[in-house]
Amino acid sequence: MGSFKEDFKDTAVAVLETAQDQYRDAISFIKETWPLLLLLLVILIGLLAYWNPPPPRHIMMASGIEGGSYEQLASKYVDFFAKRGVTIELVRTQGSQENITRLADRKDPIQAAFVQGGSLHAKQVPGVESLGSVDYEPIWVFYKGSFLKNGLLDLDKFAKARVAIGPEGSGTHVQAMNILRVSEVDRLPKLLPIKNDEAVTALKNGEVDIVLMVDGLRAKNVQALLNDPTVNLLSFNRAAAYTKNIHYLEELEVPMGGFNIARNFPPNDTKMLSTVTNLLIDDRMHPAIQFLFLMAAQEINGKESFFTKRGEFPAFMNSEFPESPIAQQFHQRGLPVLMDFLPFWVAEFVHRMFFTLLPFFAIAYPIILSLPSYRLRRVQSKLNRIYGELKFFENDLLVSYDPKKLPEYLETLAGMERRALALKVPKRASSDFYTLRSSIDYVRNALNRGDHQILGRESAI
């Protein structure tokens, strides 16, 4: 039994020799199979670059008018995304109509926007999908004076009123015209297409009698009128009838004193109409970014608020746009499992690699399996060619042997042997390789003995 030093040295030498053999085999393997390996590399790069690219780190989102509920909500999404390494650049617009127009423009860089339900029919804007509704947008009708008769709007007084309904193209204007259309009012009042902030000032100054606006509860224009004790809020006592005639509207209820208990405002239980805020996207948006928007909606809009219950949003409510397949998956099965346990970018990378490498290995696996046999067939083909040459050479010797050409015959055999020795022979072809060399030696020995006739009686091949 050898000493520890000798055993260690023998082991080290064996490991080194094994590593050298493996290295030589690897180099030989690459040299022989590089076309197939190159093809696999091109396929993998194509899958990574075009079929499943990484998500962008910067996206643009329409935020609506300055100070509006969309901008307030969008700023929360900006913070949520920033914590996960994605920058949202907000772009101010004039509201839902412009948001949809820009989102549908394939050349516009905006990829996401909040859009008021009922703003536009989906058939007019191809290329836009919905991630779902994320909030209610109440329709507020503020007024001064007395416009009610038996709990309903006094149409005679209403016909003489000055009503602010938002500028054309705004979501407020669309909702106002839809409500007037289904109400079938015979005599329309004086409709003033002015902005919400201008309408608030005009109502306070007595320049308009009624203001209709569509905005969130915390929007500054809504709060300005809710906190003005001289302003009244209209109750839609037939709200259920309006929701039957305008399919995208929802009915909301505000209890007596719900907005201000101290001054008991509103003074009675009040019914309101509401549309919803839809989160729309360019249908080319990366799936991971869609999941991130849905995660944001779940965290930001899923909380309980004045009008909503916890977990009520995001949801598909009267969606007028095609539902994103990613959103459908989210609403049915929730987030991918990895996103519950890993940071966003880690989970996204693992998820993307899995769904990239899965089809890659479906293609690569049979190719990889074929590589060893491919090498073996290539070597065996070369060995067989030399075998064939040796067979023809032997047959020629039997028919037309010339002792004077012995050096030429031997050089021909030496050439065959050199070509055989130049081959990189895998272990599985070793027996064929040495059989070929033995056959060459057999013919050479027969020639050296001057006994070429033995080739005919006991062939080398």
Secondary structure, DSSP 8 states (H G I E B T S, - for coil): ---HHHHHHHHHHHHHHHHHHHHHHHHHHHHHHHHHHHHHHHHHHHIIIIIS----SEEEEEEESTTSHHHHHHHHHHHHHHTTT-EEEEEE-SSHHHHHHHHH-TTS-EEEEEEETTSS-GGGSTTEEEEEEEEEEEEEEEESS--EETTEE-HHHHHT-EEE---TTSHHHHHHHHHHHHHT-SS--EEE---HHHHHHHHHTTS-SEEEEE--TTSHHHHHHHT-TT-EE---TTHHHHHHHSTT-EEEEE-TTSSBTTTTBSSS-EEEEEEEEEEEEETTS-HHHHHHHHHHHHHHTSS--SS--TT--SB--S--S-B-HHHHHHHHH-S-GGGGTS-HHHHHHHHHHHHHHHHHHHHHHHHHHHHHHHHHHHHHHHHHHHHHHHHHHHHHHHHH--GGGHHHHHHHHHHHHHHHHTS---GGGHHHHHHHHHHHHHHHHHHHTT-TTHHHHS---
